[in-house]
């Protein structure tokens, strides 16, 4: 037989075998890939915008009353956030969030808010590393997008901790849920805090911890809410503290939220804070202490596409006297009328702020605003 003829006859058989082998391998690879769980990547956006009108001075909005004027009004983009979350495996995950810092003087920039490597093995054992919110008070751990009110940080009580960006710091933390208790402890970079801490030599480690007890429904995960809009019954009490080079800051905070059968939901939040020279925002770097109480009521009726909510908050902050300055007493009142369309994804509200300061000649600013939040 001619060798060439033999090759011609064998070639189709080889080609057929190769095709069948490739098909079997492809089917095997597809089946194996189906068995591998790859968590999806999610992308989200949050926006807060505001119309404000201030008399004498602004408390929370970026408006500035010019010399000779009695007030200022305007529109502001308070915040724009981009959220990216993804999983490398079911246990190893990554979070990257950015923050547009608003349109006020010296702002109008985008910065890295979160950059977290998340090693989440069980409810009881989780390690986070990178940039994120250190263990601190509830108000810092819910942030402006999950707060109940529109001006959660106007009173110098809530979130009164040093930070490198948007309440965050660079470090590592352990957290875990144990029945009614949640434990959060971590070590963070003191040097990057820069001017946000009153510590003269911040080139040491900042230590942070928080212990939370949920006596009713459980709040799972690392972060918290300022309200659940009646979706949970919450009775929570917590203590948190931070320490850097013997300077400390600690707080006790609590949240109570109760669904009333057919009558809506009532929420009460409170905090006491004590700073012993850790925070640079203290008046003349003095020690300070303060407290606030917030109460809200969510009506049960759906009117149009949402529900109405009434909210009031009172805070009281004292900066202790130093060798060169007298003590300073700051009081802040806040009232909200809110329209909740889809919890924190879509809400709009009117707010009023009134603040008094015991410093001689200090203004008594009043601020009215209308805020909109959309988040997806």
C-alpha positions as CSV (number, residue, x, y, z in Angstrom):
1,X,0.0,0.0,0.0
2,X,1.2,3.4,-0.9
3,X,2.3,5.2,2.3
4,X,0.5,8.3,1.1
5,X,-2.8,6.4,0.8
6,X,-2.4,5.1,4.3
7,X,-1.9,8.5,5.7
8,X,-5.0,9.7,3.9
9,X,-7.1,6.9,5.5
10,X,-5.7,7.3,9.1
11,X,-6.0,11.1,9.2
12,X,-9.9,11.2,9.5
13,X,-9.7,8.7,12.4
14,X,-7.1,10.8,14.2
15,X,-9.1,14.0,13.6
16,X,-12.3,12.3,14.9
17,X,-10.5,11.0,18.1
18,X,-9.1,14.4,18.7
19,X,-12.5,16.1,18.4
20,X,-14.1,13.6,20.8
21,X,-11.2,14.0,23.3
22,X,-11.6,17.8,23.1
23,X,-15.3,17.6,23.6
24,X,-14.9,15.3,26.7
25,X,-12.3,17.7,28.2
26,X,-14.5,20.7,27.6
27,X,-17.4,19.0,29.2
28,X,-15.2,18.1,32.2
29,X,-13.8,21.7,32.5
30,X,-17.4,23.1,32.3
31,X,-18.5,20.7,35.1
32,X,-15.5,21.6,37.3
33,X,-16.1,25.3,36.7
34,X,-19.7,24.9,37.8
35,X,-18.5,23.4,41.1
36,X,-16.3,26.4,41.9
37,X,-18.1,29.2,43.7
38,X,-16.9,32.6,42.6
39,X,-18.7,35.4,44.5
40,X,-20.0,38.1,42.3
41,X,-18.6,41.7,42.1
42,X,-21.2,44.4,43.0
43,X,-21.0,48.1,42.2
44,X,-23.1,50.7,43.9
45,X,-23.5,54.5,44.1
46,X,-24.7,56.8,46.8
47,X,-25.6,60.5,46.5
48,X,-26.6,63.1,49.1
49,X,-27.6,66.6,47.9
50,X,-28.9,69.6,49.9
51,X,-30.5,73.0,49.7
52,X,-29.6,75.1,52.8
53,X,-30.4,78.4,54.2
54,X,-28.4,79.7,57.2
55,X,-29.0,82.7,59.5
56,X,-25.8,84.2,61.1
57,X,-23.8,81.1,60.3
58,X,-24.1,77.5,59.0
59,X,-24.0,74.6,61.4
60,X,-23.6,71.6,59.0
61,X,-23.8,72.7,55.4
62,X,-20.8,74.2,53.5
63,X,-22.3,77.7,53.3
64,X,-20.2,80.6,54.5
65,X,-21.7,83.9,55.6
66,X,-19.6,86.7,54.2
67,X,-18.8,89.8,56.3
68,X,-21.6,92.2,56.3
69,X,-24.2,89.6,55.3
70,X,-26.8,88.2,57.8
71,X,-27.1,84.8,56.1
72,X,-26.4,82.6,53.2
73,X,-28.4,80.2,51.0
74,X,-27.4,77.7,48.4
75,X,-27.3,74.2,46.9
76,X,-24.6,71.6,47.7
77,X,-23.6,68.1,46.7
78,X,-22.7,66.9,50.1
79,X,-21.4,63.5,49.1
80,X,-21.1,61.0,46.2
81,X,-19.9,57.5,46.9
82,X,-18.8,54.7,44.7
83,X,-19.0,51.2,46.2
84,X,-17.2,48.1,44.8
85,X,-17.4,44.7,46.6
86,X,-16.2,41.4,45.3
87,X,-15.0,38.0,46.4
88,X,-11.8,36.1,45.6
89,X,-13.2,33.1,47.4
90,X,-16.2,32.6,49.7
91,X,-14.0,33.6,52.6
92,X,-11.6,36.2,51.1
93,X,-13.3,39.4,49.9
94,X,-12.4,42.9,48.8
95,X,-14.1,46.2,49.3
96,X,-13.1,49.5,47.6
97,X,-15.2,52.7,48.2
98,X,-14.5,56.3,47.3
99,X,-16.0,59.5,48.6
100,X,-16.5,62.8,46.9
101,X,-16.1,65.1,49.8
102,X,-18.6,67.7,48.9
103,X,-18.7,71.2,47.3
104,X,-17.7,73.3,50.3
105,X,-14.6,75.5,50.5
106,X,-11.4,73.4,50.2
107,X,-13.4,70.3,49.2
108,X,-14.5,69.2,45.7
109,X,-12.2,66.2,45.6
110,X,-12.4,62.4,45.6
111,X,-10.5,60.3,48.1
112,X,-10.2,56.6,49.0
113,X,-12.7,55.9,51.8
114,X,-12.4,52.2,52.2
115,X,-9.8,49.7,50.9
116,X,-10.4,46.5,52.8
117,X,-9.1,43.0,52.5
118,X,-11.8,40.9,54.3
119,X,-11.1,37.5,55.6
120,X,-14.5,36.3,56.7
121,X,-14.5,32.7,57.9
122,X,-17.4,32.3,60.4
123,X,-19.7,34.6,62.3
124,X,-17.2,34.3,65.2
125,X,-13.9,34.8,63.3
126,X,-13.3,37.6,60.8
127,X,-10.2,39.7,60.1
128,X,-10.2,43.0,58.2
129,X,-7.1,44.8,57.0
130,X,-6.5,48.0,55.1
131,X,-8.5,51.3,55.5
132,X,-11.9,51.2,57.2
133,X,-13.8,52.4,60.2
134,X,-12.0,51.5,63.5
135,X,-14.1,50.2,66.4
136,X,-15.7,53.4,67.7
137,X,-19.2,54.7,68.5
138,X,-22.3,53.6,66.7
139,X,-22.6,57.0,65.0
140,X,-19.2,56.5,63.3
141,X,-20.1,52.9,62.3
142,X,-23.3,53.9,60.6
143,X,-22.0,57.0,58.8
144,X,-24.2,59.7,57.2
145,X,-25.9,57.3,54.7
146,X,-27.2,55.0,57.4
147,X,-27.9,57.6,60.1
148,X,-31.5,58.3,61.2
149,X,-31.0,62.1,61.1
150,X,-29.6,64.4,58.4
151,X,-26.9,66.1,60.6
152,X,-25.5,63.3,62.8
153,X,-22.1,65.0,63.3
154,X,-23.1,68.6,63.9
155,X,-22.9,68.4,67.7
156,X,-19.2,67.4,68.2
157,X,-20.4,64.4,70.2
158,X,-21.0,61.6,67.7
159,X,-18.0,60.3,65.8
160,X,-15.6,62.2,68.1
161,X,-12.5,60.2,67.2
162,X,-9.4,61.0,65.1
163,X,-9.3,59.7,61.5
164,X,-7.3,59.9,58.3
165,X,-10.3,60.1,56.0
166,X,-14.1,60.0,56.4
167,X,-13.8,58.5,59.9
168,X,-11.4,55.8,58.6
169,X,-7.9,54.8,59.5
170,X,-5.3,52.3,58.2
171,X,-5.0,49.1,60.2
172,X,-6.2,45.6,61.0
173,X,-9.1,44.4,63.2
174,X,-10.7,41.3,64.4
175,X,-14.5,41.0,64.8
176,X,-17.0,38.3,65.7
177,X,-20.6,37.7,66.6
178,X,-21.2,35.6,69.7
179,X,-25.0,35.2,70.4
180,X,-26.1,38.5,71.8
181,X,-22.5,40.0,71.9
182,X,-20.4,41.5,69.1
183,X,-16.6,42.0,69.7
184,X,-14.5,44.4,67.6
185,X,-10.8,45.0,68.4
186,X,-8.0,46.5,66.2
187,X,-4.7,48.2,65.9
188,X,-4.3,51.2,63.6
189,X,-1.7,53.6,62.3
190,X,-1.4,56.6,64.6
191,X,1.1,58.5,62.3
192,X,-1.3,58.8,59.4
193,X,-3.8,60.5,61.7
194,X,-1.7,63.7,61.4
195,X,-3.5,66.8,62.6
196,X,-6.7,64.9,63.5
197,X,-5.2,63.8,66.9
198,X,-4.0,66.0,69.7
199,X,-1.2,63.5,70.5
200,X,2.2,65.3,70.1
201,X,4.0,62.2,68.9
202,X,1.5,60.0,66.9
203,X,4.2,57.6,65.6
204,X,2.7,54.8,67.7
205,X,-0.1,52.4,67.3
206,X,-3.7,53.4,68.0
207,X,-5.7,50.7,69.7
208,X,-9.4,50.5,69.4
209,X,-12.2,48.2,70.7
210,X,-15.9,47.9,70.9
211,X,-18.3,45.5,72.7
212,X,-21.9,45.5,71.7
213,X,-24.9,43.6,73.2
214,X,-28.0,43.0,71.2
215,X,-30.8,42.0,73.6
216,X,-33.6,41.8,70.9
217,X,-32.9,41.2,67.2
218,X,-29.3,40.7,66.2
219,X,-27.4,43.2,64.2
220,X,-25.0,41.1,62.1
221,X,-21.8,42.2,60.4
222,X,-19.2,44.8,61.2
223,X,-21.3,48.0,60.6
224,X,-24.4,49.3,62.2
225,X,-27.5,51.4,61.4
226,X,-29.0,54.4,63.1
227,X,-32.5,53.0,62.4
228,X,-34.0,50.0,60.8
229,X,-37.3,51.8,59.9
230,X,-39.3,49.2,61.8
231,X,-37.9,46.2,60.1
232,X,-36.3,45.0,63.4
233,X,-36.8,45.3,67.1
234,X,-33.6,46.5,68.5
235,X,-32.3,46.9,72.1
236,X,-28.6,47.4,71.9
237,X,-26.0,48.8,74.4
238,X,-22.3,49.2,73.7
239,X,-19.0,50.6,75.0
240,X,-16.1,51.6,72.8
241,X,-12.7,53.1,73.3
242,X,-9.5,54.2,71.5
243,X,-6.1,54.8,72.9
244,X,-2.9,56.4,71.5
245,X,0.2,57.2,73.5
246,X,-1.8,57.2,76.8
247,X,-4.4,59.6,75.4
248,X,-7.9,58.0,75.3
249,X,-11.4,58.6,74.0
250,X,-14.4,56.4,75.0
251,X,-18.2,56.3,74.7
252,X,-21.3,54.5,75.8
253,X,-24.1,54.3,73.2
254,X,-27.4,52.6,72.9
255,X,-30.3,52.1,70.4
256,X,-33.8,51.1,71.0
257,X,-36.3,50.6,68.2
258,X,-39.7,49.0,68.6
259,X,-42.3,48.1,66.0
260,X,-45.7,49.0,67.2
261,X,-48.4,46.7,65.9
262,X,-50.2,48.6,63.2
263,X,-48.9,51.9,64.7
264,X,-45.6,52.4,63.1
265,X,-42.2,52.3,64.8
266,X,-40.5,54.4,67.5
267,X,-36.7,54.8,67.8
268,X,-34.5,56.2,70.6
269,X,-30.7,56.6,70.3
270,X,-28.4,58.0,72.9
271,X,-24.6,58.4,73.6
272,X,-22.2,59.7,76.2
273,X,-18.7,60.5,75.0
274,X,-15.5,61.4,77.0
275,X,-12.3,62.5,75.3
276,X,-9.1,62.7,77.3
277,X,-6.9,64.6,74.9
278,X,-7.0,62.2,72.0
279,X,-8.9,64.3,69.5
280,X,-7.4,67.4,68.0
281,X,-10.8,69.0,67.5
282,X,-11.1,69.6,71.2
283,X,-11.3,73.3,72.1
284,X,-7.6,74.2,72.7
285,X,-6.8,70.5,72.9
286,X,-8.7,70.3,76.2
287,X,-10.4,67.2,77.5
288,X,-14.2,67.1,76.7
289,X,-17.4,65.3,77.3
290,X,-20.8,65.3,75.8
291,X,-24.0,63.4,75.2
292,X,-27.1,63.4,73.0
293,X,-30.5,61.9,72.8
294,X,-32.4,61.3,69.6
295,X,-36.0,60.1,69.2
296,X,-38.1,59.4,66.1
297,X,-41.4,58.1,65.1
298,X,-42.2,56.5,61.7
299,X,-45.9,56.6,60.8
300,X,-47.4,53.3,59.6
301,X,-49.5,54.7,56.7
302,X,-48.0,54.7,53.2
303,X,-48.8,58.1,51.6
304,X,-48.0,58.1,47.9
305,X,-44.8,56.1,47.6
306,X,-43.4,56.4,51.2
307,X,-44.0,57.0,54.9
308,X,-43.5,60.1,57.0
309,X,-41.2,60.3,60.0
310,X,-40.7,62.9,62.7
311,X,-37.4,63.2,64.5
312,X,-35.8,65.3,67.2
313,X,-32.3,65.4,68.7
314,X,-30.7,67.3,71.5
315,X,-27.0,67.3,72.3
316,X,-24.8,68.9,74.9
317,X,-21.0,69.2,74.7
318,X,-18.5,70.7,77.2
319,X,-14.9,71.4,76.5
320,X,-13.0,71.6,79.8
321,X,-11.0,74.7,80.9
322,X,-7.2,74.8,80.4
323,X,-4.5,77.1,81.9
324,X,-5.2,79.7,79.3
325,X,-8.9,79.3,78.3
326,X,-12.2,79.0,80.0
327,X,-14.6,76.1,79.5
328,X,-16.8,76.1,76.4
329,X,-20.3,74.8,76.3
330,X,-22.0,73.8,73.0
331,X,-25.7,72.9,72.6
332,X,-27.3,71.7,69.4
333,X,-31.0,71.1,68.6
334,X,-32.1,69.3,65.4
335,X,-35.6,68.6,64.1
336,X,-36.4,66.5,61.0
337,X,-39.5,65.9,59.0
338,X,-38.6,63.0,56.6
339,X,-40.3,61.1,53.8
340,X,-39.0,57.5,53.6
341,X,-39.5,56.0,50.2
342,X,-37.2,53.0,50.3
343,X,-35.3,53.0,53.6
344,X,-31.7,54.2,52.9
345,X,-32.0,53.8,49.2
346,X,-34.4,56.7,48.6
347,X,-35.4,59.3,51.2
348,X,-35.9,63.0,51.4
349,X,-36.4,65.3,54.4
350,X,-36.4,68.8,55.9
351,X,-34.1,69.6,58.8
352,X,-33.7,72.5,61.2
353,X,-30.6,73.1,63.3
354,X,-30.1,75.6,66.1
355,X,-26.8,75.9,68.0
356,X,-25.6,78.0,71.0
357,X,-22.0,78.4,72.2
358,X,-21.0,79.8,75.6
359,X,-17.9,81.6,74.1
360,X,-18.2,85.4,74.4
361,X,-19.4,86.8,71.1
362,X,-20.1,83.5,69.6
363,X,-23.0,83.5,67.0
364,X,-26.2,81.4,67.4
365,X,-26.6,79.9,64.0
366,X,-29.8,78.6,62.7
367,X,-29.9,76.4,59.6
368,X,-32.8,75.1,57.5
369,X,-32.3,72.6,54.8
370,X,-33.9,70.0,52.4
371,X,-31.8,66.9,51.8
372,X,-32.2,64.1,49.3
373,X,-30.4,60.7,49.5
374,X,-30.4,58.1,46.7
375,X,-28.4,54.9,47.0
376,X,-28.1,51.7,44.9
